[in-house]
């Protein structure tokens, strides 16, 4: 049975199609509906319908825009366009987008069912003609990590392999162990470290693995909460490290990438895991060299408070840097700057600060290149004063990463809010129109706005419009349809239903009894907060 979803801004059409068709009897599952394209996208992502029926003229994201997004993100979904506009231009645009069929309003239930059965039959024929995927799970995961396969191809291959790959977030860990275990322990152990780790990892829900080399396994975790994914990867790595040490007396090293959105994010998290592994390897090598150098009888070993340096990096600023660093001057002056110990000590501090900045500030900069440059600078330091100057410059440079992260989207979000406040009364106001005004793509703007404000653009626009409507209901004698039109709704019935959904009262009830405001029920923040 194929899943069918409907998107139409006319509530009567949605209710009629939903209630007047015996979906199960006809061989379909009605999996949901939505009044516009923006609200439809999360439902589509969750339900993954086989057939999407969508009207053309809708607020925020219209049917053609929605079709374009769905064709890019979910190419297997078949799309049927409904429209009351007998205009060949719409048909041409729909066909260019790869829409399966085009139907004009008005139409009957039998007309729609005939069209659905026709599309369903074509889907069955396509499925029979498809060749079996050449991908194995290991090859699929390897190409996802390498960024060598498109999301559409990955989703299709995963479905053919029976893998539940879809998720909101993904995270990657690279796990490697000492390959020399065989010479010492092969005869004493019933299985290899690879077999032990693979067995343990297979028992973890929401995860996939592939063997990258003889002594390396890549772990991919999926989920809906980015923080839980990060915690899960850390916990798994720690547990495996203990088990491997207990069973084989060999060390496990783990590089862990951050949680990333979408399938393309697997490649980004994989690169972060590789980078994290590189940092940890450099730190271990430097720590070993630092330990060796500390046994040099000519060396006066100096211990610096690393925790304070890291904390100051996260919370400090340039105004207090000189005063803060002077507290370390006595220890640095006691250091023998002619010994190799001084280089390794400062190099170790640099690695820790750069790694902290990379993980905390989420910069796009390449730390490997920066570390090479910093290591050259360290080689030229010959005393405590030069070391203090170096540390001060290092802090300033890393604080630039922090500044880039905090200010990156502030101006963009302010532009969007201002534009919505100025044009909320325009019934044609949509995500695509707003994105053109601020100069970014619709999908990117929707993602950034939600991440930075905690609410979608639709929620903010609705909050702004309903807030203005409440003001007009209190301060004017305008009729409901006049207020609806003045805040951007040309359908009084739709406005009244939405107003009640948001406030808990009809417009007339609010005019009589709504002197105490409850705030917006379904938004995360009311318009007054912005």
C-alpha positions in Angstrom: 0.0 0.0 0.0 1.4 3.3 -1.1 1.4 6.3 1.2 -0.3 9.5 0.0 0.0 13.0 1.4 -2.0 16.2 0.5 -0.9 19.8 0.6 -3.6 22.5 0.0 -4.4 25.8 1.7 -8.1 25.3 1.4 -9.3 23.4 4.5 -12.5 22.2 2.9 -10.6 20.5 0.1 -8.2 18.8 2.6 -11.1 17.6 4.8 -13.1 16.4 1.8 -10.3 14.4 0.3 -9.3 13.0 3.7 -12.8 11.9 4.7 -14.5 11.0 1.4 -12.1 8.4 0.2 -11.9 4.9 1.6 -8.1 4.9 1.4 -7.4 1.4 2.7 -10.0 -0.1 0.4 -8.4 1.6 -2.5 -5.0 0.3 -1.6 -3.5 3.5 -0.2 -2.5 5.0 3.2 -3.4 8.6 3.8 -0.3 9.7 5.9 -1.1 13.4 6.5 -1.8 16.9 5.0 -0.7 20.5 5.4 -1.9 24.0 4.5 1.3 25.1 2.8 4.7 23.9 1.6 6.8 25.0 4.5 4.6 23.2 7.1 4.5 20.2 4.7 8.3 19.7 4.5 8.8 18.3 8.1 5.9 15.9 7.6 7.2 14.8 4.2 10.7 14.2 5.8 9.1 12.1 8.6 6.4 10.2 6.6 8.3 9.8 3.3 5.0 9.5 1.2 5.1 7.6 -2.1 2.8 10.1 -3.7 2.5 13.8 -2.9 -0.6 15.7 -4.1 -0.1 19.5 -3.9 -1.9 22.6 -4.9 0.0 25.3 -6.8 -1.1 28.6 -5.2 -0.3 28.5 -1.5 1.3 31.0 1.0 4.9 30.8 2.1 6.1 27.9 -0.2 3.8 27.3 -3.2 3.3 24.0 -4.9 5.9 24.5 -7.6 8.5 25.6 -5.0 7.6 22.6 -2.8 7.9 20.3 -5.8 11.3 21.6 -6.6 12.5 20.9 -3.0 10.9 17.5 -2.9 12.4 16.5 -6.2 15.9 17.4 -4.9 15.6 15.9 -1.5 13.3 12.9 -2.1 13.5 12.1 -5.8 11.5 8.8 -5.4 8.3 10.6 -4.3 5.9 11.0 -7.2 4.2 14.4 -7.4 0.7 15.3 -8.6 -0.1 19.0 -9.1 -3.6 20.3 -8.4 -4.6 23.8 -9.6 -7.5 25.9 -10.4 -5.5 27.8 -13.0 -5.9 26.5 -16.5 -2.6 28.0 -17.6 -0.1 26.2 -19.7 2.8 28.0 -18.0 2.1 26.1 -14.8 2.0 22.8 -16.7 5.3 23.6 -18.4 7.0 24.5 -15.1 5.6 21.4 -13.4 6.8 19.1 -16.2 10.3 20.7 -16.0 10.4 19.9 -12.3 9.6 16.2 -13.0 6.0 16.3 -11.7 4.3 13.0 -12.4 0.9 14.4 -13.4 -1.2 17.6 -13.5 -4.9 17.9 -12.6 -7.2 20.9 -12.8 -9.8 21.9 -10.2 -12.6 21.1 -9.8 -12.3 17.4 -9.6 -14.2 14.5 -8.1 -13.0 11.8 -5.8 -13.3 9.2 -8.6 -11.1 11.5 -10.8 -8.4 11.7 -8.1 -8.5 7.9 -7.4 -8.2 7.1 -11.1 -5.1 9.4 -11.3 -3.6 7.8 -8.1 -4.1 4.3 -9.4 -2.5 5.3 -12.7 0.5 6.8 -10.9 0.7 3.8 -8.6 0.7 1.4 -11.6 3.6 3.3 -13.2 5.6 3.1 -9.9 5.1 -0.6 -9.8 6.4 -1.0 -13.3 9.5 1.2 -12.5 10.2 -0.9 -9.5 10.2 -4.1 -11.6 12.6 -2.6 -14.1 15.1 -1.4 -11.5 18.3 -3.4 -11.3 19.5 -4.6 -8.0 21.9 -2.2 -6.4 25.6 -2.8 -6.9 26.3 -1.3 -3.5 27.2 -3.3 -0.4 26.6 -1.7 3.0 30.4 -1.3 3.5 30.8 0.4 0.1 27.8 2.7 0.7 29.1 3.9 4.1 32.6 4.3 2.7 31.3 6.5 -0.1 29.1 8.5 2.2 32.1 9.2 4.4 34.2 10.1 1.4 31.5 12.4 0.0 31.5 10.3 -3.2 27.7 9.6 -3.5 24.7 12.0 -3.8 22.0 11.9 -1.1 19.4 10.7 -3.6 21.6 7.8 -4.7 22.5 7.0 -1.0 18.8 6.9 0.0 17.9 4.7 -2.9 20.7 2.3 -2.3 20.0 2.1 1.4 16.4 1.3 0.8 17.4 -1.5 -1.7 19.8 -2.8 1.0 17.1 -2.7 3.7 19.0 0.0 5.7 17.1 2.6 7.7 19.5 5.4 6.9 17.3 8.5 7.2 17.7 10.7 10.3 17.9 14.3 11.3 21.6 14.2 12.5 24.6 12.0 11.9 28.0 11.7 13.7 31.1 9.7 12.8 33.9 8.1 14.9 37.1 6.6 13.6 38.3 3.8 15.9 41.9 2.4 15.5 43.9 -0.1 17.6 47.5 -1.3 17.7 48.0 -3.8 14.8 50.8 -5.6 16.6 48.5 -7.5 18.9 48.7 -10.7 16.7 52.3 -11.6 17.4 51.7 -11.7 21.2 48.1 -12.7 21.6 46.7 -14.4 18.5 47.1 -17.9 20.0 45.5 -16.9 23.3 42.4 -15.1 22.0 39.3 -16.7 20.4 38.7 -13.7 18.1 40.5 -10.7 16.8 40.0 -7.1 18.0 38.2 -6.4 14.7 35.7 -9.2 15.3 35.2 -8.2 19.0 34.6 -4.6 18.1 32.3 -5.4 15.1 30.2 -7.7 17.3 29.9 -5.0 20.0 29.1 -2.3 17.5 26.4 -4.3 15.7 24.4 -4.4 19.0 24.2 -0.6 19.1 20.9 0.7 17.8 20.9 3.5 15.2 24.5 2.9 14.1 26.4 1.5 11.1 30.0 0.4 10.7 32.5 -0.4 8.0 36.1 -1.6 8.2 38.5 1.1 6.8 41.7 -0.9 7.2 43.0 -3.9 9.0 43.0 -2.1 12.3 40.4 0.6 11.8 36.6 0.7 12.0 34.4 3.7 11.1 31.3 4.1 13.2 28.3 6.2 11.9 25.6 7.1 14.5 22.3 8.6 13.6 19.5 10.3 15.7 17.3 13.3 16.2 19.3 15.0 19.0 22.8 16.3 18.1 23.9 16.4 21.7 22.9 12.8 22.3 24.8 11.7 19.2 28.0 13.3 20.5 27.5 11.8 24.0 26.8 8.4 22.4 30.0 8.4 20.3 32.1 9.4 23.4 30.5 6.7 25.5 31.0 4.0 22.8 34.6 5.0 22.3 35.3 4.9 26.0 33.6 1.5 26.5 35.4 -0.1 23.6 38.7 1.3 24.8 38.3 -0.4 28.2 37.2 -3.7 26.6 40.0 -3.8 24.1 42.5 -3.0 26.8 41.2 -5.7 29.1 41.0 -8.4 26.3 44.2 -7.7 24.3 46.2 -5.2 26.3 46.4 -2.9 23.3 45.4 0.7 23.0 42.4 2.1 21.1 42.5 5.6 19.6 39.3 7.4 18.6 38.7 10.4 16.5 35.2 11.8 16.9 33.4 14.2 14.6 30.5 16.6 15.5 26.9 15.9 14.8 25.9 17.1 11.4 22.6 17.6 9.6 21.5 15.7 6.4 23.3 12.8 4.7 26.0 15.3 3.3 26.9 15.9 6.9 28.3 12.4 7.3 31.2 13.5 5.1 31.8 16.6 7.2 31.6 14.6 10.5 34.0 12.1 9.0 36.5 14.9 8.2 36.1 16.2 11.7 36.8 12.8 13.1 39.9 12.5 11.0 41.0 15.9 12.2 40.3 15.0 15.8 42.3 11.8 15.5 45.2 13.8 14.0 45.1 16.2 16.9 45.1 13.4 19.5 48.0 11.6 17.7 50.0 14.9 17.6 49.2 15.4 21.3 50.3 11.9 22.3 53.5 12.2 20.3 54.2 15.6 21.8 53.4 14.3 25.3 55.9 11.4 24.9 58.6 13.8 23.7 57.7 16.2 26.5 58.1 13.3 29.0 61.5 12.3 27.6 62.7 15.9 27.6 61.7 16.3 31.2 64.2 13.7 32.3 67.0 15.8 30.8 69.1 16.8 33.9 69.8 20.2 32.3 66.0 20.9 32.2 64.1 22.8 34.8 60.7 21.3 34.4 57.8 23.8 34.6 54.2 23.0 35.1 51.6 25.5 33.9 47.9 25.5 34.8 46.4 24.3 31.5 42.9 24.5 32.9 43.1 28.2 33.4 44.5 28.8 29.9 41.6 26.8 28.4 39.0 28.6 30.5 40.4 32.0 29.6 40.3 31.1 25.9 36.6 30.3 26.2 35.5 33.2 28.4 38.3 35.9 28.3 38.9 38.8 25.9 41.8 40.9 24.6 41.3 43.7 27.2 42.4 41.3 30.0 44.8 39.1 28.1 48.0 40.9 29.2 47.1 41.0 32.8 46.1 37.3 32.8 49.3 36.1 31.0 51.5 38.1 33.4 50.5 35.6 36.1 52.4 32.9 34.2 55.5 35.0 33.8 57.4 33.7 36.9 57.0 30.1 35.7 58.1 30.9 32.1 61.1 32.8 33.4 62.2 29.8 35.3 62.1 27.6 32.2 65.4 26.7 30.4 64.7 28.1 27.0 67.8 26.4 25.5 66.3 23.0 26.2 64.1 21.0 23.9 61.6 20.7 26.8 60.6 24.4 26.3 59.6 23.7 22.7 57.5 20.6 23.5 55.8 22.3 26.5 54.7 25.3 24.4 53.8 23.1 21.5 51.6 21.0 23.8 49.8 24.1 25.1 49.3 25.3 21.5 47.8 22.0 20.5 45.4 22.0 23.4 44.2 25.6 22.9 43.7 25.1 19.1 41.8 21.9 19.6 39.6 23.6 22.2 38.9 26.5 19.9 38.1 24.2 17.0 35.6 22.2 19.0 34.1 25.1 21.0 33.8 27.7 18.3 32.9 25.5 15.3 35.2 27.4 12.9 35.7 26.5 9.3 39.4 27.2 9.4 41.9 24.4 8.8 43.8 23.9 12.1 46.4 21.6 10.6 47.8 24.5 8.5 47.6 26.9 11.4 49.5 24.5 13.7 52.4 24.3 11.2 52.6 28.0 11.2 52.5 28.2 15.0 55.1 25.5 15.4 57.5 27.6 13.3 56.9 30.6 15.5 57.5 28.5 18.6 61.0 27.5 17.3 62.0 31.1 17.3 61.0 31.9 20.9 64.1 32.4 23.1 62.6 33.7 26.4 59.7 34.3 28.7 58.8 37.8 27.2 58.7 36.4 23.7 56.5 33.5 24.9 54.0 35.9 26.5 53.8 37.9 23.3 53.2 34.6 21.4 50.5 33.4 23.8 48.8 36.8 23.6 48.7 36.7 19.7 47.5 33.1 19.9 44.6 34.0 22.1 43.6 36.9 19.8 43.8 34.7 16.7 41.6 32.0 18.3 39.1 34.6 19.6 38.6 35.6 16.0 37.1 32.1 15.4 34.8 32.7 18.4 33.7 36.1 17.0 33.1 34.7 13.5 30.8 32.0 15.0 28.7 34.4 17.2 28.3 37.2 14.7 27.9 35.0 11.5 24.1 35.1 11.3 23.1 38.0 13.5 22.8 40.5 10.7 20.9 38.1 8.5 18.3 37.2 11.2 17.8 40.9 11.9 17.2 41.6 8.2 14.6 38.8 8.0 12.8 40.0 11.1 12.7 43.6 9.9 11.5 42.6 6.4 8.7 40.5 7.9 7.6 43.3 10.3 7.5 45.7 7.3 5.6 43.4 4.9 3.5 41.1 7.1 0.4 42.5 5.4 1.4 41.1 2.0 -0.6 37.9 1.4 2.0 36.8 -1.1 4.8 37.0 1.5 6.7 33.7 1.3 10.0 32.0 2.3 11.2 32.2 -1.3 10.4 35.9 -1.5 12.1 36.7 1.9 15.2 34.6 0.8 15.5 36.6 -2.4 15.4 39.9 -0.4 18.2 38.8 2.0 20.3 37.0 -0.7 20.4 33.4 0.5 18.7 30.2 -0.6 15.3 29.3 0.9 16.6 26.0 2.4 19.6 27.7 4.0 17.6 30.6 5.4 14.9 28.2 6.9 17.6 26.2 8.6 19.6 29.1 9.9 16.5 31.0 11.2 15.3 28.0 13.1 18.7 27.2 14.6 19.4 30.8 15.7 15.9 31.8 16.9 14.3 28.6 18.0 11.3 29.1 15.7 10.5 28.7 12.0 10.0 31.7 9.7 6.3 30.6 9.4 6.0 30.7 13.2 7.5 34.2 13.4 5.4 35.5 10.5 2.2 34.0 12.1 3.2 35.5 15.5 3.7 38.9 13.9 0.4 38.8 12.0 -1.7 37.5 14.9 -0.1 40.0 17.3 -1.1 42.8 14.9 -4.6 41.3 14.6 -5.0 41.3 18.4 -3.9 44.9 18.5 -6.5 45.9 15.8 -9.3 43.9 17.5 -8.6 45.8 20.7 -8.2 49.3 19.3 -10.5 49.5 16.2 -14.0 48.6 15.2 -13.0 47.0 12.0 -14.8 43.8 11.0 -13.0 40.4 11.1 -12.6 40.2 7.4 -11.1 43.7 7.2 -8.6 42.8 10.0 -7.8 39.5 8.3 -7.0 41.3 5.0 -4.9 44.0 6.7 -2.6 41.4 8.3 -2.1 39.4 5.2 -4.9 36.8 5.1 -7.4 37.0 2.2 -9.5 34.2 3.5 -11.6 35.2 6.6 -12.4 31.5 7.5 -8.7 30.5 7.4 -7.8 33.5 9.5 -10.5 32.8 12.1 -9.4 29.2 12.4 -5.8 30.1 12.7 -6.5 32.9 15.3 -8.4 30.4 17.5 -5.7 27.8 17.1 -3.1 30.4 18.3 -5.0 32.3 21.0 -7.6 29.8 22.1 -10.4 32.2 21.1 -12.2 33.3 18.0 -11.6 37.0 16.9 -15.0 38.0 18.3 -14.4 36.2 21.6 -11.0 37.9 21.9 -12.5 41.3 21.2 -14.9 40.8 24.1 -12.8 38.9 26.6 -9.2 38.9 25.4 -7.8 41.8 27.5 -5.4 39.3 29.2 -3.1 37.8 26.5 -2.0 34.2 26.8 0.8 34.3 24.2 1.0 32.1 21.2 0.3 28.4 21.9 2.1 26.7 19.1 5.1 29.1 18.6 8.3 28.8 20.7 8.4 32.5 21.2 5.8 35.2 20.8 6.2 38.2 18.5 6.6 40.5 21.5 9.9 38.8 22.3 11.4 39.9 19.0 
